Amino acid sequence: MSTAASQRLPLSRERVLECAVALADESGLSALTIRTLARSMGTKPMSLYYYVANKEEILDGIVDMVFSEIEPPMPGRDWRGEMQRRAHGVRSALRRHPWAVGLLESRSAPGPATLRHHEATLATLREAGFSVQMTAHAYALLDSYIYGFALQEAALPFEGRDTAAEITNPIMERFATGEYPRMVEIAVEHVLKPGYDFGDEFGFGLDLILDGLNRLRAGEE
């Protein structure tokens, strides 16, 4: 959004947070300060303090905005399908906002969208028959997997289908000595195959986790 356009729009808390998300998306979280945010909005830093007390409140707000983009699971429905839908929703949100990977569970003043999301997830697992303890284990395991995958995906030097070859082919030249036969095998028979997308691994791992949780849930009944 241009400075001229920003100046024509009235300030509000929602607009401040929307601009903060856009700034973090474009330049990373380290670039998000009251001063840079005010500059991007075409206003002065002091003007923002009417809507947000400090950067911590901004972080609380933008984390809640990310959670508001994720459709929460529906308690009472098929728990596995709901956990799959939630997992893919969280991953999609983190692909749009990679800066949020380390923030979603870090805030000590969670907003309403954050709280609704957590409550819905816990309720879905509890109503599916998971005990309190197993619900806590399941939630921690799922989030560890989702966030970990998102972090790894964001760090890769390639993105999307059929893009790994751009990075892998030059590396393959270093394997000519024959010292790394299994790496060559994986590259040739998997990574360099047409249609390869690292993101496809997400569903494979998620299914394994849900299979294991389902066996544990059945054992509790």
Phi and psi restraints in degrees (value plus and minus 20) as a CYANA .aco file:
   2 SER   PHI     -92.4   -52.4
   2 SER   PSI     140.3   180.3
   3 THR   PHI     -82.2   -42.2
   3 THR   PSI     -60.1   -20.1
   4 ALA   PHI     -81.9   -41.9
   4 ALA   PSI     -62.6   -22.6
   5 ALA   PHI     -86.2   -46.2
   5 ALA   PSI     -58.3   -18.3
   6 SER   PHI     -82.2   -42.2
   6 SER   PSI     -59.2   -19.2
   7 GLN   PHI     -88.4   -48.4
   7 GLN   PSI     -43.0    -3.0
   8 ARG   PHI    -102.4   -62.4
   8 ARG   PSI     -35.2     4.8
   9 LEU   PHI    -117.1   -77.1
   9 LEU   PSI     115.9   155.9
  10 PRO   PHI     -89.3   -49.3
  10 PRO   PSI     128.1   168.1
  11 LEU   PHI     -95.0   -55.0
  11 LEU   PSI     128.1   168.1
  12 SER   PHI    -177.8  -137.8
  12 SER   PSI     143.4   183.4
  13 ARG   PHI     -81.4   -41.4
  13 ARG   PSI     -63.1   -23.1
  14 GLU   PHI     -81.8   -41.8
  14 GLU   PSI     -61.9   -21.9
  15 ARG   PHI     -88.4   -48.4
  15 ARG   PSI     -57.7   -17.7
  16 VAL   PHI     -78.9   -38.9
  16 VAL   PSI     -65.0   -25.0
  17 LEU   PHI     -89.8   -49.8
  17 LEU   PSI     -58.5   -18.5
  18 GLU   PHI     -81.1   -41.1
  18 GLU   PSI     -62.4   -22.4
  19 CYS   PHI     -88.0   -48.0
  19 CYS   PSI     -53.6   -13.6
  20 ALA   PHI     -85.6   -45.6
  20 ALA   PSI     -60.9   -20.9
  21 VAL   PHI     -82.7   -42.7
  21 VAL   PSI     -65.2   -25.2
  22 ALA   PHI     -82.6   -42.6
  22 ALA   PSI     -59.6   -19.6
  23 LEU   PHI     -86.6   -46.6
  23 LEU   PSI     -62.9   -22.9
  24 ALA   PHI     -85.5   -45.5
  24 ALA   PSI     -59.1   -19.1
  25 ASP   PHI     -81.6   -41.6
  25 ASP   PSI     -60.7   -20.7
  26 GLU   PHI    -100.0   -60.0
  26 GLU   PSI     -61.5   -21.5
  27 SER   PHI    -141.6  -101.6
  27 SER   PSI     -23.4    16.6
  28 GLY   PHI      72.4   112.4
  28 GLY   PSI     141.6   181.6
  29 LEU   PHI     -86.2   -46.2
  29 LEU   PSI     -51.5   -11.5
  30 SER   PHI     -84.1   -44.1
  30 SER   PSI     -43.1    -3.1
  31 ALA   PHI    -103.4   -63.4
  31 ALA   PSI     -29.4    10.6
  32 LEU   PHI    -105.8   -65.8
  32 LEU   PSI      84.0   124.0
  33 THR   PHI    -152.1  -112.1
  33 THR   PSI     145.0   185.0
  34 ILE   PHI     -77.3   -37.3
  34 ILE   PSI     -61.2   -21.2
  35 ARG   PHI     -86.4   -46.4
  35 ARG   PSI     -67.9   -27.9
  36 THR   PHI     -88.5   -48.5
  36 THR   PSI     -54.3   -14.3
  37 LEU   PHI     -85.3   -45.3
  37 LEU   PSI     -65.2   -25.2
  38 ALA   PHI     -81.4   -41.4
  38 ALA   PSI     -61.2   -21.2
  39 ARG   PHI     -82.9   -42.9
  39 ARG   PSI     -62.1   -22.1
  40 SER   PHI     -86.4   -46.4
  40 SER   PSI     -43.8    -3.8
  41 MET   PHI    -116.2   -76.2
  41 MET   PSI     -21.1    18.9
  42 GLY   PHI      50.6    90.6
  42 GLY   PSI      13.7    53.7
  43 THR   PHI    -156.7  -116.7
  43 THR   PSI    -196.7  -156.7
  44 LYS   PHI    -118.6   -78.6
  44 LYS   PSI     129.8   169.8
  45 PRO   PHI     -72.4   -32.4
  45 PRO   PSI     -61.0   -21.0
  46 MET   PHI     -81.7   -41.7
  46 MET   PSI     -47.1    -7.1
  47 SER   PHI     -86.1   -46.1
  47 SER   PSI     -49.9    -9.9
  48 LEU   PHI     -95.5   -55.5
  48 LEU   PSI     -45.1    -5.1
  49 TYR   PHI     -88.4   -48.4
  49 TYR   PSI     -32.1     7.9
  50 TYR   PHI     -91.4   -51.4
  50 TYR   PSI     -44.9    -4.9
  51 TYR   PHI    -129.0   -89.0
  51 TYR   PSI     -48.5    -8.5
  52 VAL   PHI    -157.1  -117.1
  52 VAL   PSI     118.2   158.2
  53 ALA   PHI     -95.0   -55.0
  53 ALA   PSI     -55.1   -15.1
  54 ASN   PHI    -187.4  -147.4
  54 ASN   PSI    -197.3  -157.3
  55 LYS   PHI     -85.5   -45.5
  55 LYS   PSI     -54.1   -14.1
  56 GLU   PHI     -80.2   -40.2
  56 GLU   PSI     -58.5   -18.5
  57 GLU   PHI     -89.1   -49.1
  57 GLU   PSI     -53.3   -13.3
  58 ILE   PHI     -83.9   -43.9
  58 ILE   PSI     -64.7   -24.7
  59 LEU   PHI     -82.4   -42.4
  59 LEU   PSI     -62.5   -22.5
  60 ASP   PHI     -76.8   -36.8
  60 ASP   PSI     -63.7   -23.7
  61 GLY   PHI     -88.7   -48.7
  61 GLY   PSI     -61.9   -21.9
  62 ILE   PHI     -94.8   -54.8
  62 ILE   PSI     -49.8    -9.8
  63 VAL   PHI     -83.0   -43.0
  63 VAL   PSI     -62.8   -22.8
  64 ASP   PHI     -84.5   -44.5
  64 ASP   PSI     -53.8   -13.8
  65 MET   PHI     -85.6   -45.6
  65 MET   PSI     -58.2   -18.2
  66 VAL   PHI     -83.6   -43.6
  66 VAL   PSI     -64.7   -24.7
  67 PHE   PHI     -82.7   -42.7
  67 PHE   PSI     -52.2   -12.2
  68 SER   PHI     -87.4   -47.4
  68 SER   PSI     -39.3     0.7
  69 GLU   PHI    -101.3   -61.3
  69 GLU   PSI     -34.6     5.4
  70 ILE   PHI    -118.7   -78.7
  70 ILE   PSI      99.0   139.0
  71 GLU   PHI     -90.1   -50.1
  71 GLU   PSI     100.1   140.1
  72 PRO   PHI     -91.0   -51.0
  72 PRO   PSI     137.9   177.9
  73 PRO   PHI     -86.2   -46.2
  73 PRO   PSI     139.2   179.2
  74 MET   PHI    -127.1   -87.1
  74 MET   PSI      89.8   129.8
  75 PRO   PHI     -77.7   -37.7
  75 PRO   PSI     121.9   161.9
  76 GLY   PHI      76.6   116.6
  76 GLY   PSI     -39.8     0.2
  77 ARG   PHI    -107.0   -67.0
  77 ARG   PSI     157.5   197.5
  78 ASP   PHI     -76.1   -36.1
  78 ASP   PSI      94.4   134.4
  79 TRP   PHI     -83.2   -43.2
  79 TRP   PSI     -57.5   -17.5
  80 ARG   PHI     -85.9   -45.9
  80 ARG   PSI     -65.6   -25.6
  81 GLY   PHI     -81.2   -41.2
  81 GLY   PSI     -58.8   -18.8
  82 GLU   PHI     -88.9   -48.9
  82 GLU   PSI     -58.3   -18.3
  83 MET   PHI     -89.1   -49.1
  83 MET   PSI     -54.5   -14.5
  84 GLN   PHI     -85.1   -45.1
  84 GLN   PSI     -66.3   -26.3
  85 ARG   PHI     -82.6   -42.6
  85 ARG   PSI     -62.4   -22.4
  86 ARG   PHI     -82.4   -42.4
  86 ARG   PSI     -66.3   -26.3
  87 ALA   PHI     -79.8   -39.8
  87 ALA   PSI     -64.7   -24.7
  88 HIS   PHI     -88.4   -48.4
  88 HIS   PSI     -53.2   -13.2
  89 GLY   PHI     -86.6   -46.6
  89 GLY   PSI     -62.5   -22.5
  90 VAL   PHI     -85.1   -45.1
  90 VAL   PSI     -64.8   -24.8
  91 ARG   PHI     -80.8   -40.8
  91 ARG   PSI     -61.8   -21.8
  92 SER   PHI     -82.4   -42.4
  92 SER   PSI     -62.1   -22.1
  93 ALA   PHI     -83.6   -43.6
  93 ALA   PSI     -58.9   -18.9
  94 LEU   PHI     -92.8   -52.8
  94 LEU   PSI     -45.4    -5.4
  95 ARG   PHI     -92.1   -52.1
  95 ARG   PSI     -53.5   -13.5
  96 ARG   PHI     -94.4   -54.4
  96 ARG   PSI     -52.4   -12.4
  97 HIS   PHI    -150.6  -110.6
  97 HIS   PSI      50.7    90.7
  98 PRO   PHI     -79.9   -39.9
  98 PRO   PSI     -43.8    -3.8
  99 TRP   PHI     -84.4   -44.4
  99 TRP   PSI     -38.8     1.2
 100 ALA   PHI    -102.9   -62.9
 100 ALA   PSI     -29.4    10.6
 101 VAL   PHI     -74.2   -34.2
 101 VAL   PSI     -65.5   -25.5
 102 GLY   PHI    -108.0   -68.0
 102 GLY   PSI     -16.7    23.3
 103 LEU   PHI    -130.7   -90.7
 103 LEU   PSI     -44.7    -4.7
 104 LEU   PHI     -77.6   -37.6
 104 LEU   PSI     -52.4   -12.4
 105 GLU   PHI    -131.0   -91.0
 105 GLU   PSI      -2.5    37.5
 106 SER   PHI    -122.5   -82.5
 106 SER   PSI     -28.9    11.1
 107 ARG   PHI    -106.4   -66.4
 107 ARG   PSI     118.5   158.5
 108 SER   PHI    -112.4   -72.4
 108 SER   PSI     -25.2    14.8
 109 ALA   PHI    -149.4  -109.4
 109 ALA   PSI      48.6    88.6
 110 PRO   PHI     -84.3   -44.3
 110 PRO   PSI     124.9   164.9
 111 GLY   PHI    -106.3   -66.3
 111 GLY   PSI     158.1   198.1
 112 PRO   PHI     -83.3   -43.3
 112 PRO   PSI     -58.5   -18.5
 113 ALA   PHI     -86.5   -46.5
 113 ALA   PSI     -58.0   -18.0
 114 THR   PHI     -82.4   -42.4
 114 THR   PSI     -67.4   -27.4
 115 LEU   PHI     -86.2   -46.2
 115 LEU   PSI     -60.9   -20.9
 116 ARG   PHI     -82.3   -42.3
 116 ARG   PSI     -59.6   -19.6
 117 HIS   PHI     -84.1   -44.1
 117 HIS   PSI     -67.6   -27.6
 118 HIS   PHI     -84.6   -44.6
 118 HIS   PSI     -62.5   -22.5
 119 GLU   PHI     -82.1   -42.1
 119 GLU   PSI     -63.1   -23.1
 120 ALA   PHI     -85.3   -45.3
 120 ALA   PSI     -58.7   -18.7
 121 THR   PHI     -86.2   -46.2
 121 THR   PSI     -66.4   -26.4
 122 LEU   PHI     -83.2   -43.2
 122 LEU   PSI     -62.2   -22.2
 123 ALA   PHI     -84.7   -44.7
 123 ALA   PSI     -58.0   -18.0
 124 THR   PHI     -82.3   -42.3
 124 THR   PSI     -63.7   -23.7
 125 LEU   PHI     -88.9   -48.9
 125 LEU   PSI     -62.0   -22.0
 126 ARG   PHI     -85.2   -45.2
 126 ARG   PSI     -63.0   -23.0
 127 GLU   PHI     -91.2   -51.2
 127 GLU   PSI     -36.5     3.5
 128 ALA   PHI    -102.0   -62.0
 128 ALA   PSI     -26.1    13.9
 129 GLY   PHI      87.2   127.2
 129 GLY   PSI     -17.5    22.5
 130 PHE   PHI     -92.2   -52.2
 130 PHE   PSI     119.9   159.9
 131 SER   PHI     -88.7   -48.7
 131 SER   PSI     150.0   190.0
 132 VAL   PHI     -78.9   -38.9
 132 VAL   PSI     -66.9   -26.9
 133 GLN   PHI     -84.2   -44.2
 133 GLN   PSI     -63.2   -23.2
 134 MET   PHI     -90.1   -50.1
 134 MET   PSI     -51.1   -11.1
 135 THR   PHI     -82.3   -42.3
 135 THR   PSI     -64.3   -24.3
 136 ALA   PHI     -83.0   -43.0
 136 ALA   PSI     -63.3   -23.3
 137 HIS   PHI     -82.6   -42.6
 137 HIS   PSI     -65.4   -25.4
 138 ALA   PHI     -83.1   -43.1
 138 ALA   PSI     -64.0   -24.0
 139 TYR   PHI     -83.8   -43.8
 139 TYR   PSI     -64.8   -24.8
 140 ALA   PHI     -83.4   -43.4
 140 ALA   PSI     -62.3   -22.3
 141 LEU   PHI     -84.6   -44.6
 141 LEU   PSI     -66.9   -26.9
 142 LEU   PHI     -82.2   -42.2
 142 LEU   PSI     -66.1   -26.1
 143 ASP   PHI     -87.1   -47.1
 143 ASP   PSI     -57.6   -17.6
 144 SER   PHI     -80.1   -40.1
 144 SER   PSI     -61.1   -21.1
 145 TYR   PHI     -88.9   -48.9
 145 TYR   PSI     -67.8   -27.8
 146 ILE   PHI     -82.5   -42.5
 146 ILE   PSI     -69.5   -29.5
 147 TYR   PHI     -87.9   -47.9
 147 TYR   PSI     -59.3   -19.3
 148 GLY   PHI     -83.6   -43.6
 148 GLY   PSI     -62.1   -22.1
 149 PHE   PHI     -85.0   -45.0
 149 PHE   PSI     -62.6   -22.6
 150 ALA   PHI     -82.0   -42.0
 150 ALA   PSI     -59.7   -19.7
 151 LEU   PHI     -84.7   -44.7
 151 LEU   PSI     -65.0   -25.0
 152 GLN   PHI     -85.4   -45.4
 152 GLN   PSI     -61.8   -21.8
 153 GLU   PHI     -82.8   -42.8
 153 GLU   PSI     -61.2   -21.2
 154 ALA   PHI     -87.6   -47.6
 154 ALA   PSI     -45.6    -5.6
 155 ALA   PHI    -107.3   -67.3
 155 ALA   PSI     -32.0     8.0
 156 LEU   PHI     -85.0   -45.0
 156 LEU   PSI     125.8   165.8
 157 PRO   PHI    -101.0   -61.0
 157 PRO   PSI     -12.6    27.4
 158 PHE   PHI    -161.5  -121.5
 158 PHE   PSI     141.2   181.2
 159 GLU   PHI    -169.1  -129.1
 159 GLU   PSI     111.7   151.7
 160 GLY   PHI      76.4   116.4
 160 GLY   PSI     159.6   199.6
 161 ARG   PHI     -96.8   -56.8
 161 ARG   PSI     118.2   158.2
 162 ASP   PHI      40.6    80.6
 162 ASP   PSI      12.6    52.6
 163 THR   PHI    -131.8   -91.8
 163 THR   PSI     -30.9     9.1
 164 ALA   PHI     -85.5   -45.5
 164 ALA   PSI     -49.1    -9.1
 165 ALA   PHI     -80.7   -40.7
 165 ALA   PSI     -50.9   -10.9
 166 GLU   PHI     -79.3   -39.3
 166 GLU   PSI     -54.0   -14.0
 167 ILE   PHI    -115.1   -75.1
 167 ILE   PSI     -59.0   -19.0
 168 THR   PHI     -92.4   -52.4
 168 THR   PSI     -59.6   -19.6
 169 ASN   PHI     -78.4   -38.4
 169 ASN   PSI     -66.4   -26.4
 170 PRO   PHI     -82.5   -42.5
 170 PRO   PSI     -55.2   -15.2
 171 ILE   PHI     -87.7   -47.7
 171 ILE   PSI     -54.3   -14.3
 172 MET   PHI     -79.9   -39.9
 172 MET   PSI     -48.6    -8.6
 173 GLU   PHI     -82.5   -42.5
 173 GLU   PSI     -46.2    -6.2
 174 ARG   PHI    -100.8   -60.8
 174 ARG   PSI     -28.6    11.4
 175 PHE   PHI    -114.1   -74.1
 175 PHE   PSI     -14.8    25.2
 176 ALA   PHI     -85.0   -45.0
 176 ALA   PSI     -37.7     2.3
 177 THR   PHI     -93.1   -53.1
 177 THR   PSI     -35.4     4.6
 178 GLY   PHI      62.5   102.5
 178 GLY   PSI      -9.7    30.3
 179 GLU   PHI     -97.9   -57.9
 179 GLU   PSI     -37.5     2.5
 180 TYR   PHI    -148.0  -108.0
 180 TYR   PSI      42.7    82.7
 181 PRO   PHI     -84.9   -44.9
 181 PRO   PSI     -54.8   -14.8
 182 ARG   PHI     -93.1   -53.1
 182 ARG   PSI     -52.1   -12.1
 183 MET   PHI     -87.8   -47.8
 183 MET   PSI     -59.4   -19.4
 184 VAL   PHI     -83.5   -43.5
 184 VAL   PSI     -64.0   -24.0
 185 GLU   PHI     -78.3   -38.3
 185 GLU   PSI     -68.4   -28.4
 186 ILE   PHI     -84.2   -44.2
 186 ILE   PSI     -61.0   -21.0
 187 ALA   PHI     -84.1   -44.1
 187 ALA   PSI     -69.3   -29.3
 188 VAL   PHI     -92.1   -52.1
 188 VAL   PSI     -62.1   -22.1
 189 GLU   PHI    -113.0   -73.0
 189 GLU   PSI     -24.7    15.3
 190 HIS   PHI    -156.9  -116.9
 190 HIS   PSI     -85.2   -45.2
 191 VAL   PHI     -83.8   -43.8
 191 VAL   PSI     -57.7   -17.7
 192 LEU   PHI    -111.7   -71.7
 192 LEU   PSI     -14.9    25.1
 193 LYS   PHI     -91.1   -51.1
 193 LYS   PSI     126.1   166.1
 194 PRO   PHI     -77.2   -37.2
 194 PRO   PSI     116.3   156.3
 195 GLY   PHI      69.8   109.8
 195 GLY   PSI     -19.7    20.3
 196 TYR   PHI     -85.2   -45.2
 196 TYR   PSI     114.5   154.5
 197 ASP   PHI    -163.4  -123.4
 197 ASP   PSI      99.8   139.8
 198 PHE   PHI     -74.8   -34.8
 198 PHE   PSI     -52.3   -12.3
 199 GLY   PHI     -79.8   -39.8
 199 GLY   PSI     -43.3    -3.3
 200 ASP   PHI     -85.8   -45.8
 200 ASP   PSI     -40.7    -0.7
 201 GLU   PHI     -87.6   -47.6
 201 GLU   PSI     -41.5    -1.5
 202 PHE   PHI     -80.0   -40.0
 202 PHE   PSI     -68.3   -28.3
 203 GLY   PHI     -84.4   -44.4
 203 GLY   PSI     -56.4   -16.4
 204 PHE   PHI     -81.0   -41.0
 204 PHE   PSI     -70.9   -30.9
 205 GLY   PHI     -86.0   -46.0
 205 GLY   PSI     -58.7   -18.7
 206 LEU   PHI     -82.8   -42.8
 206 LEU   PSI     -61.4   -21.4
 207 ASP   PHI     -82.4   -42.4
 207 ASP   PSI     -60.2   -20.2
 208 LEU   PHI     -81.4   -41.4
 208 LEU   PSI     -62.8   -22.8
 209 ILE   PHI     -85.0   -45.0
 209 ILE   PSI     -65.7   -25.7
 210 LEU   PHI     -86.7   -46.7
 210 LEU   PSI     -54.9   -14.9
 211 ASP   PHI     -81.0   -41.0
 211 ASP   PSI     -66.0   -26.0
 212 GLY   PHI     -84.8   -44.8
 212 GLY   PSI     -62.3   -22.3
 213 LEU   PHI     -84.9   -44.9
 213 LEU   PSI     -56.0   -16.0
 214 ASN   PHI     -86.1   -46.1
 214 ASN   PSI     -58.0   -18.0
 215 ARG   PHI     -85.8   -45.8
 215 ARG   PSI     -60.6   -20.6
 216 LEU   PHI     -86.8   -46.8
 216 LEU   PSI     -58.1   -18.1
 217 ARG   PHI     -84.0   -44.0
 217 ARG   PSI     -62.5   -22.5
 218 ALA   PHI     -83.0   -43.0
 218 ALA   PSI     -54.2   -14.2
 219 GLY   PHI     -90.0   -50.0
 219 GLY   PSI     -40.3    -0.3
 220 GLU   PHI    -106.6   -66.6
 220 GLU   PSI     -36.2     3.8
